[in-house]
């Protein structure tokens, strides 16, 4: 009979049947508990003197000795010895290796501290100990430390505290008036009534114009340690630099040729625009008085406005204010060519040469041209255009001299920077004004202009000029070819070559025909024909413009 199966004895390990019943039995290494059912492991370590130095661990039939962490069992299998991690591993300690329970640590000798890597050593930072007593900063030395002071201070005799350094006394400060020690250095100050200049050292009067009897008739402007006099609109400075005189309202054709290259910069371009506006303010702008045109050039030339575009200073200054900066190369020669070939033509508003209206060009540049300026500057001057050259900064003096009319001391202006543009403007206005005054009373024509008219002969006055003799005169130069209509030509030649009897030899007659008055007479007759042709060209131009306007607004 299987009592174990029938009775559910509750044995923890094994149930064993007998003839009369059953009993519980435990696995090897275990003993049956008093309840006859559960089992407990046999504690060999407790039942006998195991002799383990540290730990005793039961096995199924016996026990074994074990060691705590950081120790190894010795050969007797009972005692333990500490593990030498320093010996067993490549510890990498710079100075000494010390075993711990589970590993090792590196240690440094006295006067050194372990670095962050845990292996190498660094000399002990005496300042880091915190008892150095330095007022500003502590710097570790070989075996100790030294105190240092911040910039602008020096160490006192106690070697720890600091006092402010007297920079003004110790250095060549360069202050014109007063030197004051600051936090780290020094600053210059000025006496009452003065202000510090841009260099931070020199002193200038706060308002020289108010503090001195300047004598300016119109306007006094402070200029550094001094002042300059300026005039109201429509006036220019007299020779004494103080009084002002009204500039003549006589006619002038003036063209600005303005450098718009990249080297100039937008900020300085605005200063140049103010310079142009200042010149315009000194002129009487009207179709009968001053006509002004403006070219801006870079790698190309752009006509901002022609001599005929504006009849008032207000509109002209508005156009200058709206002028856009080109900002590329510097083709000054190309700009002079454009000015010479187009800006002073009647199509663009210039008055005929016969009117004797002065033609003036103001050329502004701030650097070397990328092309040749001499050819077109020479042509312009040879054809009666008065050339003013204004250079600032890197402008080349040789180029300015090639551009400027003679004498160059009156037609060439140069400054190292744009702060002097105001002075140049005043000198230029004065020069233009003087040129206008000279043109009012001048008798001799400048190069390229026709002379004033002289007395014309009447029908009854005999004129003894032979055309062949006239052209052979040594002092006669034909600079232009004149085209006459046939009927005008016949009448002119009849008047010009009216024959009379003359006494004397042919040589004497030829000498008389080369007299200056005879040459002038011939030129005056030619002038009449040119004037008529010019008037017709102007009429044709006006008609063309009217047609263009009609087409534009259809």
VOGU-3710 file (C-alpha; in Angstrom, 3 decimals, decimal comma):
1> xxxxxxxxxx> 0,000/0,000/0,000  1,346/3,451/-0,925  0,727/5,328/2,278  2,641/8,325/1,019  0,174/8,714/-1,834  -2,944/8,112/0,273  -2,233/10,221/3,320  -0,473/13,299/1,933  2,150/13,199/4,681  3,573/16,733/4,032
11> xxxxxxxxxx> 7,213/15,711/3,831  9,419/18,657/2,715  11,953/16,488/0,895  11,014/12,739/0,555  8,255/10,358/1,795  9,277/6,696/2,404  6,603/3,849/2,640  6,918/1,118/5,257  4,813/-2,023/5,867  2,740/-0,316/8,449
21> xxxxxxxxxx> 2,866/3,283/7,262  5,477/5,898/6,089  8,123/8,411/7,300  9,764/11,603/6,004  13,416/11,708/4,949  15,748/14,681/4,089  18,258/15,076/1,297  21,915/14,669/1,871  23,398/17,498/3,922  20,084/18,123/5,700
31> xxxxxxxxxx> 18,542/16,790/8,945  14,879/16,124/9,805  13,378/18,666/12,102  11,597/17,562/15,310  8,235/17,881/13,549  9,265/14,900/11,391  8,436/16,672/8,153  10,591/19,721/7,414  14,343/19,685/6,796  17,207/21,925/7,879
41> xxxxxxxxxx> 20,712/22,090/6,399  23,343/20,484/8,522  25,442/23,345/10,095  28,870/21,735/9,968  30,474/25,045/10,921  28,467/25,095/14,154  28,853/21,419/14,973  32,629/21,422/14,971  35,680/23,637/15,465  36,150/24,637/11,852
51> xxxxxxxxxx> 39,223/26,884/12,477  38,331/29,437/9,750  39,978/32,843/10,426  37,244/34,881/8,835  34,278/33,069/7,291  32,975/29,433/7,440  30,719/28,278/4,637  28,684/25,027/4,913  28,764/22,533/2,048  26,592/19,391/1,631
61> xxxxxxxxxx> 28,873/17,164/3,594  31,245/19,564/5,369  32,409/23,198/5,273  35,007/25,480/3,667  36,764/28,590/4,917  36,429/31,878/3,014  37,942/35,362/3,350  36,313/38,784/3,460  36,500/41,167/0,477  40,027/42,437/-0,006
71> xxxxxxxxxx> 41,617/39,242/1,390  42,830/35,973/-0,087  42,760/32,467/1,526  46,164/31,202/2,485  47,560/27,756/1,685  46,230/26,306/4,979  42,751/27,039/3,617  41,799/28,638/6,920  43,765/31,847/7,448  43,527/34,987/5,227
81> xxxxxxxxxx> 45,949/37,598/3,908  45,108/41,086/2,523  45,131/41,394/-1,301  48,081/43,525/-2,598  46,328/45,433/-5,392  49,367/47,604/-5,897  51,404/44,495/-6,641  48,802/42,752/-8,745  48,071/45,693/-11,080  49,874/48,379/-13,075
91> xxxxxxxxxx> 48,753/51,135/-10,720  50,590/54,019/-12,476  51,125/56,021/-9,286  53,809/58,712/-9,697  55,043/58,412/-6,117  53,492/55,646/-3,923  50,632/53,120/-4,098  48,523/52,275/-1,018  46,156/49,275/-0,872  42,564/49,776/0,268
101> xxxxxxxxxx> 39,929/47,140/1,128  38,885/46,686/-2,444  41,517/48,467/-4,552  44,382/50,949/-4,154  45,049/54,693/-4,080  48,022/56,783/-5,101  49,639/59,048/-2,558  52,006/62,028/-2,861  54,851/63,082/-0,582  54,559/66,036/1,765
111> xxxxxxxxxx> 54,301/69,381/-0,008  52,486/67,857/-2,982  48,870/67,143/-3,811  47,309/64,520/-6,034  46,153/65,815/-9,376  42,711/65,174/-10,857  43,980/62,091/-12,712  44,470/60,395/-9,289  48,008/59,281/-10,142  50,361/62,212/-10,704
121> xxxxxxxxxx> 51,341/64,817/-8,118  51,592/68,614/-8,168  53,405/70,944/-5,822  51,091/72,130/-3,099  49,454/75,571/-3,843  50,234/77,535/-0,734  47,654/80,127/-1,778  44,946/77,473/-1,875  45,342/76,871/1,853  43,579/80,213/2,385
131> xxxxxxxxxx> 45,776/81,703/5,085  48,052/83,800/2,863  46,572/87,188/3,905  47,056/88,827/0,480  44,706/91,811/-0,068  44,433/91,410/-3,859  45,926/88,217/-5,265  48,179/85,367/-4,103  50,765/83,679/-6,359  52,339/80,386/-5,263
141> xxxxxxxxxx> 56,127/80,209/-5,379  58,473/77,208/-5,130  58,061/76,579/-1,433  55,702/79,359/-0,388  53,724/82,259/-1,949  53,923/85,989/-2,757  51,209/88,652/-2,780  50,522/90,763/-5,877  48,321/93,814/-6,522  45,839/94,612/-9,295
151> xxxxxxxxxx> 46,820/96,924/-12,174  47,071/100,494/-10,975  48,178/99,468/-7,457  51,520/98,694/-5,800  52,411/96,418/-2,810  52,962/98,044/0,542  55,988/97,285/2,737  54,079/94,572/4,665  54,111/92,477/1,478  50,358/91,834/1,667
161> xxxxxxxxxx> 48,278/95,000/1,418  48,082/97,303/-1,651  47,906/101,050/-2,311  46,876/102,983/-5,455  49,720/103,731/-7,865  50,384/107,388/-8,726  50,398/106,901/-12,501  50,497/110,620/-13,198  53,780/110,877/-11,321  55,326/107,678/-12,660
171> xxxxxxxxxx> 54,603/107,992/-16,398  54,861/110,626/-19,138  51,090/111,209/-19,241  51,164/114,024/-21,812  48,185/115,875/-20,309  48,222/119,510/-21,398  46,498/120,797/-18,241  45,723/118,316/-15,421  46,473/114,591/-14,878  44,110/112,634/-12,596
181> xxxxxxxxxx> 44,732/109,047/-11,454  41,847/106,756/-12,439  40,913/103,219/-11,370  43,556/101,506/-13,471  45,396/104,313/-15,256  44,914/108,079/-15,564  42,765/110,628/-17,354  43,517/114,136/-18,531  41,324/117,068/-17,552  41,250/120,679/-18,645
191> xxxxxxxxxx> 41,070/123,948/-16,782  37,817/125,878/-16,631  36,889/127,355/-19,984  38,547/124,555/-21,921  37,420/121,164/-23,212  39,363/117,984/-23,854  40,385/117,433/-27,486  39,794/114,217/-29,430  43,248/112,870/-28,499  42,244/112,884/-24,814
201> xxxxxxxxxx> 45,286/114,961/-23,827  45,251/118,426/-25,371  42,768/121,100/-24,284  40,767/123,460/-26,478  38,705/126,474/-25,589  35,066/125,563/-25,225  33,891/128,363/-27,512  36,638/130,444/-29,054  34,085/132,511/-30,954  32,427/133,620/-27,711
211> xxxxxxxxxx> 35,613/134,137/-25,735  37,594/136,155/-28,291  36,897/139,218/-30,480  36,869/137,172/-33,701  35,850/139,994/-36,032  33,782/137,746/-38,329  31,266/139,853/-40,207  28,680/137,078/-40,573  29,356/133,747/-38,855  32,120/132,535/-36,513
221> xxxxxxxxxx> 32,765/128,779/-36,356  35,011/127,173/-33,725  37,871/125,232/-35,319  40,038/123,395/-32,804  42,049/125,912/-30,804  41,005/128,690/-33,141  38,087/129,674/-35,362  37,177/130,384/-38,966  34,797/132,950/-40,380  31,982/131,945/-42,718
231> xxxxxxxxxx> 29,467/133,903/-44,708  25,713/133,720/-45,106  24,122/132,255/-48,223  24,911/134,290/-51,315  28,123/135,743/-49,866  31,774/134,691/-49,937  34,663/135,441/-47,624  36,802/138,454/-48,501  40,592/138,393/-48,683  40,994/139,341/-44,995
241> xxxxxxxxxx> 39,197/136,134/-43,983  36,643/138,055/-41,874  34,504/140,331/-44,008  31,914/138,985/-46,440  31,071/140,199/-49,907  28,188/139,321/-52,156  29,204/137,089/-55,013  28,291/138,469/-58,403  25,075/137,118/-59,877  26,686/136,905/-63,272
251> xxxxxxxxxx> 26,226/133,802/-65,426  28,301/130,638/-65,011  28,024/127,067/-66,296  29,321/124,842/-63,489  29,621/121,033/-63,580  30,545/118,905/-60,556  32,452/115,673/-61,280  32,093/113,634/-58,072  34,015/110,474/-57,140  31,586/107,742/-56,014
261> xxxxxxxxxx> 34,161/104,947/-55,678  34,112/102,224/-53,009  37,103/103,695/-51,149  35,081/106,826/-50,336  32,445/105,103/-48,189  28,797/106,071/-47,737  29,437/108,259/-44,673  32,022/110,408/-46,480  29,811/110,476/-49,589  27,221/112,308/-47,478
271> xxxxxxxxxx> 29,904/114,876/-46,528  30,680/115,377/-50,243  26,961/115,969/-50,896  26,981/118,664/-48,192  30,066/120,155/-49,856  28,212/120,351/-53,205  25,168/121,898/-51,512  27,380/124,560/-49,914  28,772/125,599/-53,317  25,245/125,727/-54,795
281> xxxxxxxxxx> 24,136/128,005/-51,928  26,781/130,565/-52,891  25,428/130,895/-56,455  22,370/132,598/-57,912  20,705/129,628/-59,610  18,568/130,559/-62,617  18,565/130,015/-66,388  20,134/133,466/-66,885  22,651/133,274/-64,022  24,246/130,087/-62,672
291> xxxxxxxxxx> 23,484/126,741/-64,261  24,800/123,666/-62,470  25,190/120,043/-63,559  26,538/117,032/-61,699  28,225/113,774/-62,725  28,958/110,893/-60,378  31,517/108,338/-61,477  32,779/104,973/-60,352  33,515/102,251/-62,909  30,913/104,061/-65,027
301> xxxxxxxxxx> 29,737/107,657/-65,318  26,212/108,683/-64,316  24,681/112,069/-65,075  22,779/113,016/-61,918  21,459/116,204/-63,537  22,480/118,420/-66,463  22,912/122,183/-66,740  19,370/122,487/-68,057  17,538/120,277/-65,515  16,969/122,704/-62,628
311> xxxxxxxxxx> 16,156/126,408/-62,467  16,204/126,802/-58,672  18,665/126,030/-55,897  15,907/124,310/-53,897  15,208/121,676/-56,562  18,906/121,250/-57,243  19,767/120,633/-53,577  16,893/118,164/-53,329  18,387/116,207/-56,250  21,800/116,228/-54,541
321> xxxxxxxxxx> 20,256/114,935/-51,293  18,582/112,029/-53,144  21,739/111,097/-55,051  22,610/107,377/-54,583  26,176/106,266/-53,855  27,645/104,091/-56,644  30,453/102,513/-54,586  32,646/100,680/-57,122  35,857/101,575/-59,051  37,431/104,978/-59,801
331> xxxxxxxxxx> 37,503/105,851/-63,534  38,327/109,559/-63,236  39,612/109,797/-66,816  36,351/108,369/-68,168  34,410/110,932/-66,134  36,514/113,809/-67,530  35,908/112,521/-71,057  32,149/112,445/-70,431  32,260/115,942/-68,946  34,253/117,355/-71,857
341> xxxxxxxxxx> 32,263/115,687/-74,643  28,734/116,009/-73,247  28,246/118,097/-70,103  29,159/121,441/-71,706  27,120/120,929/-74,874  24,101/123,065/-75,654  21,984/119,914/-75,716  22,678/119,499/-71,984  22,129/123,164/-71,213  25,496/124,885/-71,704
351> xxxxxxxxxx> 25,424/128,329/-73,245  27,293/128,942/-76,526  30,929/129,948/-76,357  30,022/133,187/-78,103  28,114/134,294/-74,986  31,402/134,255/-73,044  29,726/132,544/-70,044  32,493/131,042/-67,844  32,664/127,254/-67,917  33,856/125,703/-64,655
361> xxxxxxxxxx> 34,313/122,081/-63,557  34,904/120,994/-59,950  36,458/117,514/-59,855  36,391/115,705/-56,504  38,397/112,490/-55,892  39,654/110,530/-52,886  42,203/108,227/-54,515  44,266/107,212/-57,529  42,354/106,910/-60,782  42,224/103,543/-62,521
371> xxxxxxxxxx> 42,717/105,218/-65,889  44,548/108,196/-67,420  43,305/111,682/-66,515  45,826/113,850/-68,369  44,356/113,630/-71,898  40,830/114,790/-71,119  41,885/117,244/-68,432  44,226/118,907/-70,950  41,500/119,019/-73,615  39,047/120,568/-71,181
381> xxxxxxxxxx> 41,493/123,280/-70,131  42,530/123,948/-73,740  38,863/124,520/-74,613  38,233/127,155/-71,996  36,936/125,060/-69,083  38,354/126,223/-65,747  39,225/123,085/-63,779  39,215/122,912/-59,975  40,691/119,726/-58,437  39,655/118,741/-54,900
391> xxxxxxxxxx> 41,436/115,752/-53,322  40,937/114,168/-49,893  42,742/111,294/-48,182  44,629/109,062/-50,627  44,231/111,395/-53,615  47,426/111,550/-55,702  48,913/115,052/-55,941  50,322/114,461/-59,447  46,846/113,602/-60,755  45,325/116,622/-59,053
401> xxxxxxxxxx> 47,938/118,860/-60,703  47,127/117,358/-64,107  43,443/118,115/-63,576  43,712/121,614/-62,073  43,970/124,799/-64,122  46,879/127,192/-63,727  47,879/128,566/-61,309  47,432/125,365/-59,301  47,654/127,184/-55,957  44,260/128,722/-56,778
411> xxxxxxxxxx> 42,695/125,693/-58,465  43,972/122,722/-56,430  42,732/121,859/-52,934  43,883/118,890/-50,850  43,127/117,667/-47,317  44,190/114,546/-45,406  40,670/113,847/-44,131  37,090/115,027/-44,547  37,182/117,290/-41,487  38,689/120,040/-43,687
421> xxxxxxxxxx> 35,932/119,985/-46,315  34,356/123,107/-44,800  37,540/125,151/-45,266  37,966/123,869/-48,833  34,358/124,816/-49,590  34,914/128,407/-48,450  38,120/128,762/-50,493  36,438/127,276/-53,540  33,435/129,594/-53,262  35,819/132,533/-53,027
431> xxxxxxxxxx> 37,734/131,342/-56,106  34,568/130,894/-58,179  33,298/134,291/-57,086  36,581/135,938/-58,112  36,411/134,154/-61,466  32,906/135,542/-62,023  34,078/139,047/-61,151  37,035/138,726/-63,517  34,791/137,521/-66,334  32,587/140,616/-66,009
441> xxxxxxxxxx> 35,421/143,011/-66,843  37,761/140,843/-68,856  38,759/141,898/-72,347  40,901/138,998/-73,497  39,230/135,685/-74,179  40,376/132,556/-72,397  41,546/129,617/-74,447  38,731/128,048/-76,382  36,385/131,073/-76,189  35,694/133,548/-78,947
451> xxxxxxxxxx> 36,687/137,197/-78,358  34,203/139,977/-77,677  32,772/141,807/-80,631  34,572/144,872/-81,918  33,521/147,604/-84,311  31,816/146,271/-87,448  32,473/148,052/-90,788  29,497/149,614/-92,592  28,575/149,224/-96,243  30,358/152,502/-97,105
461> xxxxxxxxxx> 33,577/151,644/-95,331  36,134/150,075/-97,671  37,745/146,850/-96,474  40,885/145,795/-98,314  41,370/142,135/-97,406  42,345/139,377/-99,758  41,313/135,879/-98,586  44,565/134,217/-99,701  46,655/136,882/-97,954  44,536/136,526/-94,825
471> xxxxxxxxxx> 45,071/132,779/-94,549  48,812/133,223/-95,114  49,195/135,565/-92,131  51,554/134,019/-89,600  49,465/134,951/-86,552  46,178/133,535/-87,841  45,140/130,047/-86,754  41,965/128,393/-87,956  40,682/126,353/-84,988  37,210/125,575/-86,296
481> xxxxxxxxxx> 35,573/124,955/-89,645  32,518/127,134/-90,195  29,701/126,156/-92,558  27,790/129,027/-94,098  24,623/128,987/-96,111  25,286/129,965/-99,685  23,344/133,246/-99,631  24,942/134,372/-96,359  28,348/133,393/-97,607  27,986/135,431/-100,789
491> xxxxxxxxxx> 26,858/138,511/-98,857  29,608/138,120/-96,291  32,317/137,643/-98,854  31,091/140,603/-100,874  31,377/142,745/-97,765  34,616/141,140/-96,671  36,446/141,317/-99,967  35,262/144,691/-101,299  38,133/145,970/-103,469  39,562/149,445/-103,445
501> xxxxxxxxxx> 42,562/150,876/-105,118  45,593/150,956/-102,928  48,976/152,414/-103,386  52,210/150,820/-102,372  53,888/147,552/-103,047  52,241/144,116/-102,719  54,335/143,440/-99,635  53,011/146,557/-97,946  49,441/145,569/-98,895  49,906/142,078/-97,468
511> xxxxxxxxxx> 51,328/143,537/-94,279  48,253/145,750/-93,880  45,891/142,840/-94,434  47,507/140,915/-91,558  46,781/143,638/-89,064  45,000/142,492/-85,905  41,858/144,534/-86,586  41,445/142,880/-89,973  41,722/139,430/-88,431  39,189/140,330/-85,753
521> xxxxxxxxxx> 36,856/141,680/-88,411  37,005/138,361/-90,237  36,376/136,426/-87,047  33,422/138,627/-86,107  31,756/137,977/-89,447  32,325/134,272/-88,911  30,864/134,613/-85,409  27,638/136,017/-86,838  27,208/132,970/-89,036  28,036/130,565/-86,205
531> xxxxxxxxxx> 25,546/132,344/-83,932  22,778/131,931/-86,508  23,605/128,253/-86,914  23,611/127,829/-83,121  20,163/129,420/-82,842  18,830/127,039/-85,457  20,353/124,065/-83,621  18,695/125,196/-80,382  15,323/125,475/-82,156  15,763/121,978/-83,566
541> xxxxxxxxxx> 16,719/120,660/-80,106  13,583/122,175/-78,555  11,434/120,622/-81,262  13,051/117,218/-80,671  12,420/117,487/-76,916  8,777/118,426/-77,518  8,333/115,394/-79,777  9,981/113,131/-77,197  7,645/114,444/-74,478  4,603/113,787/-76,643
551> xxxx> 5,710/110,222/-77,281  6,505/109,702/-73,600  3,068/110,745/-72,285  0,906/109,092/-74,928
//
